[in-house]
Amino acid sequence: MALGVYRSKIEADNLEETLPTKKTLKTIDAAAKARAADYAAQQKQQEMRKVRNSRDNRIALIASAGAVVLALVLQLGYFGFGPGSVTPNPTASSSANSALVPSPALAEGRTWSGSIEINGKPLTVEIDGANAPQAAANFLSLANSGFYSGNTCHRLVTEGIYVLQCGDPNGDGTGDPGYKWGPIENAPADDSYKTGVLAMARQSGDGSTMGSQFFIVYEDSVIPSDAAGGYTVFGKITGDLSAIDDVIAGGVEGGGTDGKPAVEAKISAISLK
């Protein structure tokens, strides 16, 4: 055999020894595919984690914002005694009131004094006919007609703000004297309602939805204004609040912070002069 041919055979034999077999190639290919699939799976898991984290962050932000909005809505709606949504009407005036609404002239622009009896115990009061003539005239007219006698105070709030709400003939926050009126009068500019204040309840966002419901502030409270403004202050308790001490101490029925008083608070009579 010629040297060149022999040398070429040796090189070919050596090359065959260094080249992988078909079985080895298949094994290598399978391993490579497995590694590629594993890498792709890891990449997909990472992408899914990123998506989940992003989604969770959005949900957390939405939940946090929702909690803030809910808290604000609840606070602004403490005195919204009517059902359903209300269109704000901050420019309402007494000229829009029906003929059923007592004339502001009945308040005579002066201070009225007397008492509100709750559970047979008197709260001495003053009604401000000078600064809140429409509210004072309405309260005087309803009181003198006996409208309030026998009504219960249906709502007690014991957290955030501190009020006892009364004057609903239905006893559940839905009643009125058969009419509604406005506008808002004598609301504090700083939204601060001092202990003993008497103020009118109304639907949130509407200054022309006052009727017969009012609230007694039994501890200093900041009650935020809404789109319509604040709440009409028409008088105050001039003595102590001992007549409702047991009602306040009893808290809310069921242990909540806003609802029906656990101890009944019934208006026995109202006398003013």
C-alpha positions, -999 to +999 in steps of 0.1 A: +000+000+000+013+034-009+023+057+019-002+083+009-030+058+008-020+043+042-017+077+057-052+087+045-067+055+059-051+062+093-064+097+093-099+085+083-098+059+111-087+086+136-114+109+123-141+082+128-128+076+163-132+114+171-166+118+155-196+111+177-219+082+168-255+087+158-266+075+192-243+100+208-256+128+186-292+119+195-284+120+232-266+153+229-295+167+209-321+155+234-301+170+263-298+203+244-335+203+238-342+195+274-320+223+286-337+247+261-371+236+273-361+240+309-348+275+302-379+284+283-400+271+313-380+292+337-384+323+316-421+317+314-423+313+352-404+345+357-427+363+333-458+349+351-443+361+384-438+395+370-474+396+358-488+383+391-467+409+411-479+437+388-515+425+391-512+422+429-497+457+432-526+471+411-551+453+432-534+466+464-535+501+451-571+499+440-581+484+474-562+511+492-578+538+472-612+522+476-608+521+513-600+558+514-630+567+491-653+545+512-642+561+544-648+596+529-682+586+515-693+571+548-681+602+567-699+626+543-730+604+543-735+603+581-766+625+579-779+613+545-813+600+558-830+594+525-825+564+502-809+565+467-786+589+450-791+627+453-781+653+428-762+682+445-782+714+446-760+739+465-779+770+452-814+761+464-832+789+481-863+793+503-882+806+473-882+771+459-899+757+490-935+745+488-964+763+505-963+736+532-930+749+545-935+773+575-925+809+567-892+821+581-911+850+595-925+828+623-890+828+639-894+866+644-856+870+642-851+863+679-839+836+703-865+812+716-859+793+748-875+761+763-868+724+767-867+691+748-878+662+770-862+629+762-873+599+782-890+624+805-858+643+812-855+679+800-827+693+779-828+732+782-824+747+747-822+779+728-835+782+692-817+808+670-844+825+650-820+853+640-792+833+623-814+804+611-849+818+606-861+790+582-849+762+604-861+779+636-895+785+621-898+749+609-887+735+643-911+759+662-940+750+640-935+712+642-929+714+680-960+735+687-981+711+666-970+681+687-953+665+657-922+655+677-940+641+707-935+603+709-909+602+682-877+582+690-841+593+683-833+566+657-795+571+652-765+573+674-729+578+661-701+570+685-669+572+665-654+600+643-684+622+651-706+622+681-743+628+675-778+616+684-802+620+655-839+625+662-871+638+646-881+611+622-918+601+625-910+567+610-882+560+635-858+546+609-843+576+591-867+577+562-894+600+574-902+637+571-931+660+578-945+657+543-922+684+528-885+693+523-869+727+524-837+747+521-813+765+519-786+757+544-783+783+571-757+792+597-733+763+590-699+767+607-672+778+582-646+755+599-669+724+599-666+723+637-698+715+656-695+721+694-710+701+722-746+709+726-752+721+690-786+714+674-784+711+637-806+699+608-800+665+591-803+663+553-794+641+524-758+642+513-750+668+485-784+685+486-792+716+507-829+715+499-837+681+516-841+692+552-874+682+569-880+674+605-848+654+614-822+671+635-792+660+655-777+668+689-739+670+691-730+654+724-692+658+720-672+683+698-672+670+663-657+679+629-683+671+602-669+677+567-690+699+543-701+683+511-711+696+477-740+715+492-721+729+522-723+722+559-753+716+582-778+742+595-771+751+631-805+763+645-799+762+683-780+747+712-784+729+745-778+755+772-776+732+802-759+698+807-766+667+786-775+644+815-809+637+800-792+616+773-762+603+793-777+568+796-785+567+759-749+576+750-735+552+775-756+524+761-740+527+727-753+514+694-776+483+692-755+453+682-722+469+692-715+490+661-706+527+660-734+541+638-770+529+642-800+525+664-793+533+701-793+503+723-812+524+749-844+539+736-845+577+734-880+590+730-890+626+728-917+632+754-924+668+746-909+701+734-919+735+748-906+768+735-914+805+741 
